[in-house]
């Protein structure tokens, strides 16, 4: 927690922020009730963005940002 990161690195949508939660083993499981999906899989990382937003992303959408450390 507290690690500076870039979300969506290498894209025009790149954002900067700080990791606030790692859901690790809880991520990646969809919820189904009676065969109907009510929610998709959770993302692993919660990132508080520099602009005040909050995003949830997986490993392929986040990179440590050593320039901001």
GIQUITA-V580900 format. One record per residue. N is the residue number from 1. RES is the residue in one small letter. SS is DSSP state (~ for helix, > for strand, _ for the rest). OMEGA is omega in whole degrees, 0 to 359 (NA if undefined). BURIAL is 1 if it has 9 or more other ideal C-beta (glycine too) atoms within 8 Angstrom, else 0. Layout:
BEGIN
{{N:RES:SS:OMEGA:BURIAL} {N:RES:SS:OMEGA:BURIAL}}
END
This chain:
BEGIN
{{1:x:_:179:0} {2:x:_:181:0} {3:x:_:174:0} {4:x:>:183:1} {5:x:>:167:1} {6:x:>:177:1} {7:x:>:185:1} {8:x:_:182:1} {9:x:_:177:0} {10:x:_:179:0} {11:x:_:175:0} {12:x:_:181:0} {13:x:_:183:0} {14:x:_:179:1} {15:x:>:180:1} {16:x:>:179:1} {17:x:>:183:1} {18:x:>:178:1} {19:x:>:178:1} {20:x:>:178:0} {21:x:>:174:0} {22:x:>:183:0} {23:x:_:174:1} {24:x:~:186:0} {25:x:~:180:0} {26:x:~:183:0} {27:x:_:171:1} {28:x:_:180:0} {29:x:_:176:0} {30:x:_:178:0} {31:x:>:177:0} {32:x:>:175:0} {33:x:>:181:0} {34:x:_:177:0} {35:x:_:180:0} {36:x:>:179:0} {37:x:>:179:0} {38:x:>:176:0} {39:x:>:179:0} {40:x:_:180:0} {41:x:_:176:0} {42:x:_:175:1} {43:x:_:185:1} {44:x:_:190:1} {45:x:>:170:1} {46:x:>:183:1} {47:x:>:174:1} {48:x:>:185:0} {49:x:>:179:1} {50:x:_:180:0} {51:x:_:178:0} {52:x:_:179:0} {53:x:_:177:0} {54:x:>:177:0} {55:x:>:176:1} {56:x:>:185:1} {57:x:>:175:1} {58:x:_:184:1} {59:x:~:184:0} {60:x:~:181:0} {61:x:~:184:0} {62:x:>:176:1} {63:x:>:175:0} {64:x:>:181:0} {65:x:_:185:1} {66:x:~:179:0} {67:x:~:182:0} {68:x:~:183:0} {69:x:_:NA:0}}
END
